[in-house]
Amino acid sequence: MREPPAVLAGALQGRAAPAVEVLSAHKTYPNGTVALQPVELTVQEGEFVTLLGPSGCGKSTLLKMIAGLLEPTDGRLLLWRKPVAALEESQRKLAFVFQSPTLMPWASVAANVRLPLDLAGVARAEADSRVMDALALVGLAKFASALPRNLSGGMQMRVSIARSLVVQPNLLLMDEPFGALDEITRHKLDADLLALWREKKLTVIFVTHSIHEAVFLSTRVVMMAARPGRITEEVLIDEPYPRSHDFMVTPRFAAYAKRLQDSLLRASHDTDEENRA
């Protein structure tokens, strides 16, 4: 079934509780550096939203604030209308995928994926079952006993994604997870991620520096500028799913990429103006 994002977004807007609400949240560090100006952002349940912008624009800061890994200086962040710290009250979960796999090199793939369940005190039999289900979702069921050093970079990132899926999240936060990978591996993981997003009905917020990746993945792209970090524009990617890589050589894809490129250049120009000031 092909799902046009504009129609999907219209249906999502009618739901009572957005997945994420950022309400005038901002971040200033103790040394006076303004990492993020007050941000207003709403992400509806089921969206795939990408944060795009030049280095230092606050993409990772905003993502970590949503995850509860950083406290805002002021403002509020709500997940399903609950404060981040009270997420469990909404009977929902989030998971965070970092830029690098951050795997334990001495532990097997299965043990790495099981880690959050072990920390949560999940019974071993249930945990092992969920680990194998998660590894199957990312195509690594045959590598459960392997050590990370025996896997390629792309496979290690799949382990990291499986570790996030094993907690059965509703919200998946991803901080440029494929940036260090070669283009072929990156394209494959992008396609696999979209399949997981649709199959598991996830809400995803994804950070990237890649315009092409943003267009391919997203229902909506949020452009940010730096120094201080802020949102400058939002672009709806009004294209149906599933998306194949053939989409990336179409005139419509090129038009979206050109619009985002122009927006990114404006954001970078604004950053340069701030630096000169």
C-alpha positions in Angstrom: 0.0 0.0 0.0 1.4 3.4 -1.0 1.0 6.1 1.6 1.3 9.7 0.5 2.9 11.7 3.4 0.5 14.6 3.0 -2.5 12.4 3.5 -0.7 10.6 6.4 0.2 13.9 8.0 -3.4 15.1 7.8 -4.6 12.0 9.6 -1.8 12.3 12.2 -2.7 15.9 13.0 -6.1 14.7 14.1 -4.7 12.6 16.9 -5.0 14.0 20.4 -1.4 13.5 21.6 1.6 14.3 19.4 4.6 12.0 20.0 7.0 15.0 20.6 6.4 18.6 21.6 9.3 21.0 22.0 7.9 24.1 23.6 10.3 27.1 23.7 13.0 24.8 24.8 16.5 26.2 24.6 20.0 25.4 25.8 22.8 27.7 27.1 25.9 26.2 28.5 27.5 27.4 31.8 30.2 29.3 29.8 27.5 31.4 28.1 27.5 29.6 24.8 23.9 29.6 23.3 23.7 26.1 21.8 20.0 26.4 20.9 17.6 29.3 20.8 14.0 28.7 21.9 12.7 25.9 19.6 9.1 25.1 18.8 8.6 21.7 17.2 5.8 19.2 17.1 6.3 15.6 15.8 3.1 13.6 15.2 3.0 9.9 16.0 4.2 7.9 13.0 6.2 10.7 11.3 9.7 10.3 10.1 11.3 13.7 10.7 14.9 14.6 9.8 17.0 17.4 11.4 19.3 18.8 8.8 21.8 21.7 9.0 25.4 22.8 9.1 27.7 21.6 11.9 27.1 23.3 15.2 23.5 24.1 14.5 22.2 22.2 17.5 20.8 19.1 15.8 22.4 16.6 18.3 21.6 19.0 21.2 18.0 19.0 20.3 17.9 15.3 19.9 19.5 14.7 23.3 17.1 17.1 24.9 14.2 15.1 23.5 15.8 11.9 24.8 16.3 13.4 28.3 20.1 13.1 28.0 20.4 16.9 28.2 18.3 19.2 30.3 17.0 22.4 28.6 18.0 25.7 30.2 14.3 26.7 29.9 11.2 25.6 28.2 9.5 22.2 28.1 9.8 18.9 26.2 6.8 16.6 26.2 6.5 13.0 24.9 2.9 12.0 24.4 2.0 15.0 26.5 4.1 13.8 29.4 7.4 15.3 30.6 10.4 13.3 29.3 11.2 11.9 32.7 7.6 10.6 33.0 7.5 8.8 29.7 6.7 5.4 31.3 3.4 6.8 32.5 2.2 7.0 28.9 3.1 3.3 28.5 5.5 4.2 25.6 9.3 3.8 25.2 12.1 5.6 23.3 15.4 4.4 22.1 18.5 6.3 21.0 21.0 5.3 18.3 24.3 7.1 18.5 26.7 8.1 15.7 28.9 5.1 16.4 27.7 1.6 17.3 29.3 1.8 20.9 29.4 -2.0 21.2 31.1 -4.0 23.9 34.0 -5.5 22.0 34.4 -8.5 24.4 30.7 -9.5 24.2 28.8 -11.4 21.5 26.3 -9.7 19.2 23.5 -11.3 21.2 24.9 -10.0 24.5 25.3 -6.5 23.1 21.7 -6.5 21.9 20.5 -7.9 25.2 22.2 -5.3 27.3 19.2 -2.9 27.8 17.0 -5.9 28.8 19.6 -7.1 31.3 19.7 -3.6 32.8 15.9 -3.6 33.0 15.8 -6.9 34.8 13.9 -8.7 32.0 13.9 -12.5 32.5 16.6 -14.3 30.5 14.2 -16.5 28.5 12.1 -13.5 27.4 15.2 -11.4 26.8 16.8 -14.0 24.5 13.6 -14.4 22.5 13.4 -10.6 22.0 17.1 -10.5 21.1 16.6 -13.0 18.3 13.5 -11.2 17.0 15.5 -7.9 16.9 18.4 -9.5 15.1 16.1 -11.1 12.6 14.6 -7.7 11.9 18.0 -6.3 10.9 19.1 -9.4 9.1 21.7 -10.6 11.6 20.1 -13.7 13.2 23.0 -15.9 11.9 25.6 -13.6 13.7 24.2 -13.8 17.3 27.4 -15.5 18.6 29.9 -13.3 16.6 32.1 -10.7 18.2 31.9 -7.1 16.9 35.4 -7.2 15.6 34.3 -9.8 13.1 31.6 -7.6 11.6 31.8 -4.9 9.0 30.9 -1.3 9.9 27.5 -1.6 8.4 26.8 -4.8 10.4 28.0 -3.2 13.6 25.5 -0.4 13.1 22.8 -3.0 12.5 23.6 -4.5 15.9 23.2 -1.0 17.4 19.8 -0.6 15.7 18.8 -4.1 17.0 19.8 -3.1 20.5 17.4 -0.1 20.2 14.6 -2.2 18.7 14.9 -4.9 21.5 13.2 -2.5 24.0 10.3 -2.3 21.6 10.3 1.5 21.3 7.6 3.8 20.0 10.0 6.7 19.4 13.4 6.1 17.8 16.0 8.9 17.9 19.0 8.5 15.6 22.0 10.8 15.7 23.6 10.5 12.2 24.0 6.7 12.5 25.2 6.1 9.0 27.5 9.0 8.4 30.7 7.0 8.6 29.6 4.3 6.2 30.3 4.0 2.5 27.5 5.1 0.1 26.4 1.6 -0.9 26.1 0.4 2.7 24.4 3.7 3.7 21.8 3.4 0.9 21.0 -0.2 2.0 20.6 0.7 5.6 18.4 3.7 4.7 16.1 1.4 2.8 16.1 -1.1 5.7 15.3 1.6 8.2 12.3 2.8 6.2 11.0 -0.8 6.1 11.4 -1.1 9.9 9.7 2.3 10.4 6.7 1.2 8.4 6.6 -2.4 9.8 6.9 -1.4 13.5 4.9 1.8 13.1 7.6 3.9 14.7 8.0 7.6 15.2 11.5 8.5 14.1 13.6 11.7 14.5 16.8 11.4 12.5 19.9 13.6 12.3 22.0 13.8 9.2 24.2 16.1 7.2 23.1 14.5 3.9 20.5 16.2 1.8 19.9 13.1 -0.3 19.4 10.9 2.8 17.0 13.5 4.2 14.9 13.5 1.0 14.8 9.7 0.7 13.8 9.0 4.3 11.6 11.8 5.5 8.0 12.8 5.7 9.3 16.2 6.8 12.8 17.8 7.0 13.5 20.5 9.6 16.3 22.8 8.6 18.5 24.4 11.3 21.1 27.1 11.3 24.1 27.5 13.7 25.5 30.0 16.3 23.0 30.1 17.8 21.2 26.9 16.9 17.7 27.5 15.6 15.0 26.2 13.2 14.8 28.2 10.0 12.5 26.1 7.8 10.4 23.0 7.5 10.0 21.1 4.2 7.3 18.4 3.7 8.5 15.6 1.4 5.2 14.8 -0.2 6.1 11.5 -1.8 4.5 8.1 -1.3 6.0 5.1 0.5 7.5 2.6 0.0 10.4 4.5 -1.7 12.9 2.7 -3.8 16.3 4.0 -4.8 14.8 4.7 -8.3 13.1 7.7 -6.6 16.6 9.2 -6.1 17.0 9.7 -9.9 13.6 11.3 -10.5 13.0 15.0 -11.3 10.9 15.3 -8.1 13.7 14.0 -6.0 16.1 16.5 -7.6 13.6 19.4 -6.9 13.4 18.5 -3.2 17.2 18.2 -3.0 17.6 21.6 -4.7 15.1 23.2 -2.3 17.0 21.7 0.7 20.3 22.7 -0.8 19.1 26.3 -1.2 17.7 26.2 2.4 21.0 24.8 3.7 23.0 27.5 1.9 20.8 30.2 3.5 21.2 28.6 6.9 25.0 28.5 6.4 25.0 32.1 5.2 23.1 33.1 8.4 25.7 31.3 10.4 28.5 33.2 8.6 26.7 36.5 9.2 26.5 35.6 12.9 30.2 34.8 13.0 31.1 38.1 11.4 28.9 40.0 13.8 
